[in-house]
Amino acid sequence: MRRGSESTMLLSSSLRGAQQVVLLFAAMSLLGRCGSNGGLLMANAKITEYRWDVSHQFKSPDCFRKLAITINGETPGPTIDAQQGDTVVVVVNNSLLTENAAIHWHGIRQIGTPWSDGTEGVTQCPIMPGDSFVYRFVPGTYLYHAHYGMQMSAGLYGVIRVTVPDGTVEPFAYDFDHSLLLNDWWHQSTYEQAAGLSAVPFVWIEEPQSLLINGRGQFNCALAGATDVCHTNAPECSPYVLSVVPGKTYRLRIASLTALSALNFEVEGHNMTVVEADGHYVKPFVVKNLNIYSGETYSVLITADQDPSRNYWLAANVIARQPRTPAGTGILNYLHGSPDKKPPTATPAGPMWNDTEYRLAQSTALRAHPDHILPPPATADRMILLLNTQNLIDGHTRWALNNVSFNFPHTPYLIAMKQNLSDVFDERPAPETYDYKHYDIYSPSSNPNATVGTSIYRFEFNSTVDVVLQSANILKPNKSETHPWHMHGHDFWVLAHGMGRFDPDVDTARFNLVDPILKNTVDLQPFGWTAIRFKADNPGVWAFHCHVESHFYMGMGVVFEEGIDRVGELPESIMGCGKSKLPKRS
C-alpha cells in the first residue's frame, strides 16, 4: 500500500541570478524555519537537492516547434519526489533574460509563510537572489506553476509527489503509482495572446492547437503551413506510454494545468475508482471517464484486467466548450512487444461537450471518505455572493465580480499591509453582493460597463465565511462559461452546486454539512452556482480567482485578508517593487 502525500513549496526567481529555495515536508509540525536573514534551523531529515535553470527553449511537444519556458530544458518541469518529513532544496537560476518569474505552489496552504505563496502583486515582488526558505506541507496531490503574467501556458509547470512515511495505511490499496499531467497548448506566444486580450477591439486567444498528456501530443503537421516547423517524427511528440502488468492495480494521480480547457479523461476499456481529490480522501465512486478542470488533482485506481494482447487509449477531450481541438492521447500498454503501437479502436470521444447535467452530477458525487470526514462549522459568520460577468471597461473586454474587474497593485498587498503603506490599493470594502433578486443571469447585462478595482475582502481572523459563485450570461447572447475557481492559502468545503440563480433564502437549505469534500479548486458551471465555506484561519493575504489563465489576466479574481497582524517578519527578499522598502540596517 502507498499513500501520496504530495506537498508543495513556494519559489520565485528574478532575472538577476540564482535563488535557493528550501522546502520542508512535515506531517505534524514545522521542523525548521528561516528568519529574515535566511538562516536555517531544522531537525534531522533527509535532504534532497534539485537544481533548476528556468529558460526559454525551442520545444516541439506536439511536433510543432515553438518557444517555451522550460526547467532544465524541459516542459513539463521535473516532478519533485520526496517523502513526508524530507527537506527538498531547489536551487533556481532564472535565465529568461528579459522577464521575471514567480511560481505558485498550488494547493499548499503556506501556514506561517504567506510570503511563499508565489503570487506576484499579492504576496511578493519577484524574489531577489540568494534567499532561502523552509516550508511545511501536508499529504495530497499538488502542483507548481508560473504565477506571473501568462507564463503557465508557456510551459512553466510540474507535479510534486510526496509519499507518507513507510508503514502508513490509507483507505485504499494499489501496487504502483503514476502521475498524469494534462494541459492545453498553443502555437501562438503568450505575448501575442496577452496583447490580443488587452487590445481594442478584443482579440480572443481561440482554442488550443493541441492537448498534451505528460507534455506530449500530436498536431496535424499538414495544417502547419511552413514545413520546417512541424515534424511528426520528432521524439518529443511521440505518444506517452503507460505500461502496466496484468492483474495489478495502479494509482493514477491525474492533474490538470490547462490554461483554458475543461477536460474529460478516459482510460479506454478500464473503469476508474475516484479515491482522492485535491489532497483529500474521497468516498470512492466508479466512473468510466473523469471530468477535470484547470487546477484540480485527482487520484483514481485502475486494474489492468483487460485483454493484454492489445494497446488501449488514454484520451483527454475538451468539455464545456465547443471542441475545436483534437483529443489528447497516450497509450496504455500491457508490456507486450509494441508499446507505442496505436490501439485498433477509434479514439474515445468522451461525453457530449455541452452536457452540463452530467458534469454537475459528477461534481456533486464528490464526498469526503467516511473515515476522513472533517465537518464544516454549522453556520457561517459572513456570506459573500460573487456574480461572474463579462464586461466592458473603456472598450476593453474584461471579467468582473460584482461589477469590479481586478487589477494587481504595483506593491503587493502583503507588504503594503504589513508596512502600513498608504495609497497602494483601494481600501474601501469590496462589494459583497449584487441584486440577486432581480438580476437576469440568462441575458447579457443591460449595462455591460464595469470598473477596475484593487479593493479586497477583509475577514475577522478565525471566522467562518461562505462564498457563493454565480455564473451568468456573457456579453454574447445565450452563452455562459465554465470557471474553475482556486483559493490560495486554504482548503474549503464544497457545500453545494446548483443551476439557475442562487437565492440565499432558499438554497442554503441544500448545503451539505454532513460530509462535504475539502478542495482548493472547484468548478462553476454555466448559468449555475457553487457554494463553498472556509475558515479564515491562515494569517496573510490570499488570491481567489478563476484558474483559466486568460480570465484571471482579464480581471476575474479577488483577494482575501485575514489575521495580517499575526504574520511574522517579512523576508527582505520579497520586497523592492512598487512602494515597498527594504528594512533599514543598523
C-alpha distance (Angstrom), angle and dihedral (degrees) to the residues before:
residue distance angle dihedral
M1 . . .
R2 3.75 . .
R3 3.71 136.0 .
G4 3.77 126.0 -152.4
S5 3.73 108.2 -139.0
E6 3.71 98.0 172.1
S7 3.72 120.2 -177.7
T8 3.67 138.8 -178.1
M9 3.67 140.0 -150.2
L10 3.71 135.4 -161.4
L11 3.67 126.3 -109.8
S12 3.74 135.0 165.2
S13 3.73 130.8 178.7
S14 3.75 134.5 -164.6
L15 3.76 127.8 -150.2
R16 3.78 89.9 -107.5
G17 3.78 99.9 83.1
A18 3.77 147.4 -67.5
Q19 3.77 124.2 -23.0
Q20 3.75 126.3 -164.1
V21 3.77 116.6 -142.9
V22 3.79 121.3 -171.5
L23 3.79 119.0 -157.9
L24 3.77 126.8 -164.9
F25 3.78 124.0 -161.1
A26 3.81 109.3 -160.0
A27 3.79 129.1 160.9
M28 3.78 103.1 -160.6
S29 3.76 111.1 12.7
L30 3.76 144.8 12.3
L31 3.77 105.2 -93.0
G32 3.76 95.6 -168.1
R33 3.74 144.3 -8.5
C34 3.76 140.0 -166.9
G35 3.75 126.3 -123.0
S36 3.75 122.8 -142.6
N37 3.78 89.4 -82.8
G38 3.81 90.4 61.7
G39 3.81 93.4 -115.0
L40 3.79 114.8 155.9
L41 3.80 126.5 -139.8
M42 3.77 116.9 176.2
A43 3.78 146.2 149.2
N44 3.77 122.0 -109.3
A45 3.79 110.4 -69.4
K46 3.75 139.9 146.3
I47 3.79 110.2 -86.6
T48 3.79 120.4 -150.2
E49 3.78 119.3 -175.5
Y50 3.79 127.5 -153.9
R51 3.79 124.1 -173.4
W52 3.78 114.9 -155.2
D53 3.78 129.2 -171.3
V54 3.82 111.9 -166.0
S55 3.78 110.8 -155.2
H56 3.78 146.4 141.6
Q57 3.79 113.2 -96.3
F58 3.78 134.1 168.6
K59 3.82 107.0 -110.3
S60 3.80 136.0 175.1
P61 3.81 105.9 -156.9
D62 3.82 91.6 154.7
C63 3.85 94.7 28.6
F64 3.84 91.9 -93.8
R65 3.80 112.5 109.3
K66 3.82 115.8 -129.2
L67 3.78 141.2 145.6
A68 3.81 112.4 -86.9
I69 3.79 136.3 175.7
T70 3.77 108.1 -114.2
I71 3.78 141.9 -177.9
N72 3.80 110.8 -135.4
G73 3.78 87.6 -12.6
E74 3.80 95.3 -56.3
T75 3.78 139.6 102.0
P76 2.98 124.3 -132.4
G77 3.78 90.9 41.8
P78 3.80 122.1 -122.9
T79 3.78 119.7 -65.2
I80 3.80 111.4 -114.1
D81 3.81 106.8 -132.0
A82 3.79 120.2 -170.6
Q83 3.78 143.5 132.7
Q84 3.76 124.2 -112.3
G85 3.79 108.6 -86.4
D86 3.80 94.3 30.5
T87 3.77 124.5 123.0
V88 3.78 115.2 -130.5
V89 3.80 118.9 -162.0
V90 3.79 117.2 -161.5
V91 3.79 117.7 -171.5
V92 3.79 108.4 -163.0
N93 3.77 126.9 -165.9
N94 3.79 114.2 -170.1
S95 3.81 107.4 -145.6
L96 3.81 96.7 166.3
L97 3.83 87.0 114.0
T98 3.80 97.0 -160.9
E99 3.81 105.6 40.5
N100 3.77 143.6 45.0
A101 3.78 124.1 -121.5
A102 3.78 135.5 -147.9
I103 3.79 125.8 -175.6
H104 3.79 124.4 -155.2
W105 3.81 118.8 -151.4
H106 3.75 96.2 -140.4
G107 3.80 116.4 -142.2
I108 3.80 96.6 12.1
R109 3.79 113.6 120.6
Q110 3.83 95.0 -150.8
I111 3.80 91.8 -148.7
G112 3.78 107.2 -166.5
T113 3.81 92.6 7.3
P114 3.82 106.4 67.6
W115 3.81 90.2 152.5
S116 3.81 86.9 67.5
D117 3.80 96.7 63.1
G118 3.78 91.4 99.7
T119 3.80 101.5 -132.4
E120 3.76 111.6 135.3
G121 3.79 111.9 -142.0
V122 3.80 92.6 22.9
T123 3.80 107.5 52.3
Q124 3.78 106.4 3.1
C125 3.75 153.7 6.0
P126 3.79 114.0 -121.2
I127 3.81 99.7 -65.7
M128 3.78 117.3 -107.9
P129 3.80 119.6 -123.1
G130 3.76 124.8 -92.2
D131 3.83 102.9 37.5
S132 3.80 126.7 125.2
F133 3.80 128.6 -155.0
V134 3.81 137.1 -174.3
Y135 3.80 121.7 -152.5
R136 3.81 137.8 -175.8
F137 3.79 120.9 -131.4
V138 3.81 139.3 -176.8
P139 3.84 136.1 -140.3
G140 3.77 119.9 -75.0
T141 3.80 146.8 78.1
Y142 3.78 114.1 -64.6
L143 3.78 143.4 161.2
Y144 3.77 143.7 -144.3
H145 3.77 125.1 -142.9
A146 3.77 143.3 154.7
H147 3.79 116.9 -78.8
Y148 3.78 98.6 -174.6
G149 3.79 120.9 97.8
M150 3.81 108.5 -47.2
Q151 3.81 97.5 -39.6
M152 3.81 93.9 127.2
S153 3.80 92.7 72.7
A154 3.81 88.5 48.6
G155 3.81 90.3 67.5
L156 3.82 107.0 -90.4
Y157 3.81 101.6 134.9
G158 3.79 144.4 91.9
V159 3.81 148.5 158.1
I160 3.80 132.6 -89.3
R161 3.79 117.3 -151.6
V162 3.79 118.5 -172.8
T163 3.79 121.5 173.7
V164 3.79 123.9 -150.8
P165 3.80 121.4 -114.4
D166 3.78 117.8 -68.5
G167 3.80 113.1 -84.7
T168 3.79 95.9 30.0
V169 3.80 111.7 137.0
E170 3.78 121.6 -147.9
P171 3.81 128.3 -169.7
F172 3.79 95.8 -95.0
A173 3.80 137.3 43.2
Y174 3.78 131.6 -135.2
D175 3.78 139.9 159.2
F176 3.80 104.3 -139.4
D177 3.81 137.6 22.6
H178 3.83 126.2 -143.9
S179 3.80 134.5 170.1
L180 3.81 124.7 -140.4
L181 3.81 117.8 -167.7
L182 3.81 116.2 -164.9
N183 3.77 125.1 -163.4
D184 3.79 143.2 152.5
W185 3.78 124.5 -118.1
W186 3.81 135.6 -150.6
H187 3.78 128.6 -166.1
Q188 3.78 91.0 -149.7
S189 3.80 114.4 86.6
T190 3.79 120.8 -109.4
Y191 3.81 88.2 -117.6
E192 3.80 90.4 60.4
Q193 3.79 90.8 45.3
A194 3.82 93.1 50.6
A195 3.80 91.6 46.8
G196 3.81 90.6 53.6
L197 3.79 93.7 47.6
S198 3.81 89.8 52.1
A199 3.81 96.0 44.0
V200 3.79 131.8 104.2
P201 2.94 108.7 -111.8
F202 3.78 93.7 39.3
V203 3.82 117.7 -115.0
W204 3.81 113.8 -159.5
I205 3.81 120.3 -145.0
E206 3.83 89.9 -126.8
E207 3.79 122.6 -148.5
P208 3.81 121.3 -40.7
Q209 3.80 119.9 -94.6
S210 3.80 93.5 -133.3
L211 3.79 146.3 8.8
L212 3.79 116.5 -134.7
I213 3.81 132.3 -152.6
N214 3.79 111.0 -158.4
G215 3.78 89.1 -16.3
R216 3.81 97.4 -51.2
G217 3.79 131.9 108.8
Q218 3.81 142.3 142.5
F219 3.81 121.8 -116.8
N220 3.79 117.6 -170.3
C221 3.80 99.9 -110.3
A222 3.81 90.5 -160.9
L223 3.81 85.6 75.2
A224 3.79 94.5 51.5
G225 3.79 98.2 84.2
A226 3.80 100.4 -155.7
T227 3.79 107.1 68.2
D228 3.81 95.8 -151.6
V229 3.82 95.8 65.8
C230 3.80 101.4 54.5
H231 3.78 126.8 53.6
T232 3.79 121.8 171.0
N233 3.79 91.4 -160.1
A234 3.80 94.3 57.8
P235 3.84 107.9 129.0
E236 3.82 91.0 -135.3
C237 3.80 92.0 66.2
S238 3.78 100.2 45.3
P239 3.81 107.3 123.9
Y240 3.77 120.3 -88.0
V241 3.82 109.5 -108.6
L242 3.81 123.0 -152.9
S243 3.81 108.1 -163.7
V244 3.81 118.3 -157.6
V245 3.80 137.6 -175.9
P246 3.82 116.0 -126.4
G247 3.79 112.5 -102.3
K248 3.79 96.0 15.9
T249 3.81 126.0 120.0
Y250 3.79 120.1 -130.7
R251 3.77 132.2 -158.8
L252 3.79 109.3 -144.4
R253 3.78 114.4 -163.7
I254 3.79 100.9 -155.9
A255 3.80 117.1 -166.7
S256 3.79 131.8 176.5
L257 3.78 124.7 -150.4
T258 3.77 96.9 165.0
A259 3.77 116.1 154.1
L260 3.82 92.8 -145.0
S261 3.78 116.4 -10.2
A262 3.79 129.6 93.8
L263 3.78 106.7 -149.5
N264 3.77 141.5 -155.1
F265 3.80 113.8 -149.7
E266 3.80 125.7 -158.2
V267 3.80 138.1 176.9
E268 3.78 102.3 -152.0
G269 3.80 113.0 -116.2
H270 3.81 94.5 -0.5
N271 3.80 126.6 99.9
M272 3.79 117.3 -138.4
T273 3.81 124.8 -141.2
V274 3.79 111.0 -150.6
V275 3.83 109.7 -139.4
E276 3.81 106.9 157.2
A277 3.79 138.1 28.9
D278 3.80 125.7 -172.6
G279 3.80 91.1 -17.8
H280 3.83 97.0 -48.1
Y281 3.79 128.0 107.2
V282 3.79 115.3 -109.3
K283 3.78 130.3 -150.5
P284 3.82 94.6 -104.1
F285 3.78 118.9 -106.3
V286 3.79 132.0 169.0
V287 3.80 125.4 -121.7
K288 3.78 135.3 175.3
N289 3.78 89.7 -146.2
L290 3.78 134.7 8.9
N291 3.79 128.7 -131.1
I292 3.79 110.8 -142.8
Y293 3.79 128.7 178.9
S294 3.79 129.5 -158.1
G295 3.80 110.8 -73.3
E296 3.81 95.3 19.7
T297 3.79 126.3 119.9
Y298 3.81 128.4 -165.0
S299 3.77 136.8 179.1
V300 3.79 116.0 -146.3
L301 3.79 131.5 177.8
I302 3.78 122.7 -135.7
T303 3.80 128.1 179.5
A304 3.79 119.9 -144.7
D305 3.81 93.9 -129.8
Q306 3.81 103.4 132.8
D307 3.83 133.5 96.4
P308 3.82 103.2 -56.6
S309 3.82 94.6 -158.1
R310 3.81 94.5 78.5
N311 3.77 139.7 46.1
Y312 3.83 126.3 -112.6
W313 3.78 132.9 -148.5
L314 3.77 126.7 -106.8
A315 3.79 101.8 -157.3
A316 3.80 136.2 -175.7
N317 3.82 117.5 -170.6
V318 3.79 130.7 -175.1
I319 3.80 115.7 -108.7
A320 3.82 133.2 178.4
R321 3.83 90.3 32.8
Q322 3.77 126.5 65.1
P323 3.82 101.3 -94.9
R324 3.77 118.0 -116.8
T325 3.79 93.4 155.3
P326 3.81 122.9 82.3
A327 3.79 118.0 -118.6
G328 3.77 117.3 -82.8
T329 3.77 107.9 -122.6
G330 3.78 142.5 -166.6
I331 3.79 133.6 165.1
L332 3.79 133.4 -107.6
N333 3.79 108.0 -151.3
Y334 3.82 128.2 -170.1
L335 3.82 93.1 -146.2
H336 3.79 95.7 -91.5
G337 3.78 129.6 135.9
S338 3.82 103.0 -75.7
P339 3.80 108.9 45.1
D340 3.81 94.7 167.4
K341 3.81 97.3 42.2
K342 3.79 111.5 123.2
P343 3.82 114.4 -109.7
P344 3.83 115.6 -104.6
T345 3.81 92.3 -118.1
A346 3.79 134.5 76.2
T347 3.79 117.3 -91.2
P348 3.84 109.6 -89.6
A349 3.79 109.5 -101.1
G350 3.80 96.5 -155.1
P351 3.81 124.2 -146.1
M352 3.79 124.6 -39.1
W353 3.79 107.6 -68.3
N354 3.82 93.2 -131.5
D355 3.82 98.7 44.9
T356 3.78 96.2 121.8
E357 3.80 94.1 168.5
Y358 3.80 90.9 58.0
R359 3.80 91.9 50.8
L360 3.78 92.1 45.5
A361 3.81 91.3 51.1
Q362 3.80 92.1 54.7
S363 3.80 92.2 48.1
T364 3.79 90.5 49.6
A365 3.83 90.8 50.0
L366 3.80 91.1 67.1
R367 3.80 109.0 106.1
A368 3.78 132.6 159.0
H369 3.79 115.9 -95.0
P370 3.84 109.2 -95.8
D371 3.81 91.2 -120.1
H372 3.80 94.0 46.3
I373 3.79 105.2 46.3
L374 3.78 117.4 144.6
P375 3.81 103.3 -173.9
P376 3.79 117.4 -141.8
P377 3.81 121.8 -123.0
A378 3.79 108.6 -79.6
T379 3.80 93.7 -121.9
A380 3.77 138.4 20.0
D381 3.78 127.7 -125.1
R382 3.78 92.8 -147.6
M383 3.80 139.3 15.9
I384 3.79 124.7 -154.2
L385 3.80 120.6 -167.5
L386 3.82 113.3 -158.3
L387 3.80 116.8 -165.7
N388 3.82 109.8 -156.2
T389 3.81 110.4 -146.5
Q390 3.78 140.5 159.8
N391 3.78 112.0 -127.2
L392 3.78 147.4 169.1
I393 3.80 125.7 -113.4
D394 3.82 115.7 -178.1
G395 3.79 88.1 -26.9
H396 3.79 94.4 -50.0
T397 3.80 118.8 122.2
R398 3.81 109.9 -124.6
W399 3.79 141.1 164.4
A400 3.78 118.5 -122.4
L401 3.80 142.7 -172.7
N402 3.79 114.1 -142.8
N403 3.80 86.6 -12.7
V404 3.83 94.6 -55.0
S405 3.80 120.5 112.4
F406 3.80 113.5 -153.2
N407 3.80 123.7 -121.0
F408 3.80 126.3 -178.7
P409 3.79 115.6 -119.6
H410 3.79 117.9 -129.0
T411 3.80 90.0 -118.0
P412 3.82 114.4 55.9
Y413 3.81 114.2 -112.0
L414 3.80 93.8 -125.9
I415 3.80 92.8 56.2
A416 3.80 94.2 41.2
M417 3.80 92.9 52.4
K418 3.80 96.0 44.0
Q419 3.80 92.4 46.9
N420 3.83 94.1 40.7
L421 3.78 92.1 -124.8
S422 3.78 113.6 175.6
D423 3.80 130.4 -144.6
V424 3.79 92.2 24.2
F425 3.81 98.6 114.0
D426 3.77 138.6 -0.4
E427 3.82 104.2 -81.2
R428 3.79 94.6 -167.1
P429 3.82 112.5 110.4
A430 3.79 114.8 -89.8
P431 3.83 114.9 -117.3
E432 3.82 110.7 -87.8
T433 3.79 100.4 -166.3
Y434 3.78 146.0 6.2
D435 3.79 135.3 -142.3
Y436 3.81 93.4 -73.0
K437 3.80 92.4 164.8
H438 3.78 92.8 64.3
Y439 3.81 110.0 16.9
D440 3.82 111.3 114.1
I441 3.81 105.7 -138.3
Y442 3.82 91.4 -175.5
S443 3.82 96.4 63.5
P444 3.79 134.4 55.9
S445 3.78 110.7 -93.3
S446 3.80 113.8 -86.5
N447 3.82 86.1 -135.9
P448 3.81 107.9 36.0
N449 3.79 94.7 179.9
A450 3.81 119.1 109.3
T451 3.79 137.8 172.7
V452 3.79 132.8 -117.0
G453 3.79 114.6 -119.8
T454 3.79 144.6 176.7
S455 3.81 98.5 -167.9
I456 3.81 118.9 127.4
Y457 3.79 141.2 -154.3
R458 3.82 113.9 -107.7
F459 3.81 119.2 -159.5
E460 3.75 132.5 -166.3
F461 3.78 107.1 -108.6
N462 3.82 113.8 -95.7
S463 3.79 92.5 9.5
T464 3.80 121.9 137.2
V465 3.79 117.1 -115.9
D466 3.80 131.8 -167.9
V467 3.80 118.7 -157.4
V468 3.79 120.3 -169.6
L469 3.80 116.3 -165.4
Q470 3.80 114.3 -154.5
S471 3.80 121.6 -164.4
A472 3.80 119.8 -152.1
N473 3.78 142.7 175.5
I474 3.80 115.0 -65.9
L475 3.80 124.8 -136.5
K476 3.81 91.2 -75.5
P477 3.81 116.2 72.5
N478 3.81 121.2 -102.6
K479 3.79 95.4 11.4
S480 3.78 133.4 112.4
E481 3.80 127.6 165.2
T482 3.80 140.0 -136.7
H483 3.80 116.5 -113.1
P484 3.82 127.6 -168.9
W485 3.81 107.3 -150.8
H486 3.81 120.0 -154.1
M487 3.80 126.6 -167.6
H488 3.77 121.1 -155.4
G489 3.79 120.5 -142.8
H490 3.81 96.1 14.5
D491 3.74 148.0 68.0
F492 3.79 112.9 -142.6
W493 3.77 135.9 -161.4
V494 3.80 114.3 -113.0
L495 3.81 100.9 -137.7
A496 3.79 101.7 176.8
H497 3.79 149.3 -23.9
G498 3.77 124.0 -146.2
M499 3.76 145.1 167.8
G500 3.78 125.4 -120.5
R501 3.77 126.8 16.6
F502 3.80 118.6 -19.7
D503 3.79 115.0 -124.9
P504 3.82 113.0 -167.4
D505 3.79 90.7 -157.5
V506 3.81 90.9 60.3
D507 3.79 113.5 16.7
T508 3.80 98.9 54.6
A509 3.81 85.8 76.1
R510 3.82 86.8 69.2
F511 3.81 94.2 59.4
N512 3.79 114.6 123.5
L513 3.80 105.5 -131.4
V514 3.81 94.8 161.8
D515 3.81 108.0 66.3
P516 3.82 110.8 -8.4
I517 3.78 116.9 164.6
L518 3.78 119.7 -113.8
K519 3.80 114.1 -130.1
N520 3.79 141.1 157.0
T521 3.82 96.4 -146.7
V522 3.79 127.1 42.1
D523 3.78 136.5 177.5
L524 3.80 125.5 -116.3
Q525 3.79 111.0 -160.0
P526 3.85 126.3 -145.1
F527 3.81 112.4 -80.1
G528 3.80 87.8 0.1
W529 3.78 142.4 103.4
T530 3.79 138.0 -130.4
A531 3.82 125.5 -159.3
I532 3.81 122.9 -156.1
R533 3.82 134.5 175.1
F534 3.79 128.0 -156.0
K535 3.78 141.2 169.3
A536 3.80 114.8 -116.1
D537 3.79 89.4 -138.9
N538 3.81 103.7 125.9
P539 3.81 112.2 86.8
G540 3.76 110.8 -132.0
V541 3.78 145.2 57.7
W542 3.79 117.2 -67.0
A543 3.79 137.6 -171.6
F544 3.81 121.7 -130.0
H545 3.78 111.8 -172.1
C546 3.75 150.4 141.4
H547 3.81 108.0 -82.2
V548 3.80 92.7 -143.1
E549 3.78 96.5 107.7
S550 3.80 96.5 -142.9
H551 3.82 92.1 47.8
F552 3.80 92.5 53.3
Y553 3.80 89.4 45.6
M554 3.81 86.9 54.9
G555 3.81 93.8 53.3
M556 3.82 106.2 -85.7
G557 3.77 100.0 143.3
V558 3.80 147.1 76.0
V559 3.81 136.3 -156.2
F560 3.81 129.2 -126.2
E561 3.81 126.5 -157.4
E562 3.79 127.1 -165.7
G563 3.80 134.5 162.8
I564 3.79 95.0 -3.7
D565 3.80 89.5 161.3
R566 3.82 88.4 62.0
V567 3.79 94.7 57.3
G568 3.78 112.6 109.1
E569 3.76 127.9 -129.2
L570 3.77 110.7 -49.9
P571 3.82 117.0 -122.0
E572 3.78 113.5 -111.8
S573 3.78 91.4 -128.4
I574 3.82 93.3 74.1
M575 3.81 94.2 56.2
G576 3.78 136.1 78.4
C577 3.82 105.6 81.6
G578 3.79 128.4 98.8
K579 3.80 110.8 -11.4
S580 3.77 95.2 -23.9
K581 3.76 115.1 124.7
L582 3.75 131.5 -160.2
P583 3.83 113.9 -119.4
K584 3.78 113.9 -96.9
R585 3.76 113.8 -105.6
S586 3.78 118.9 -133.3
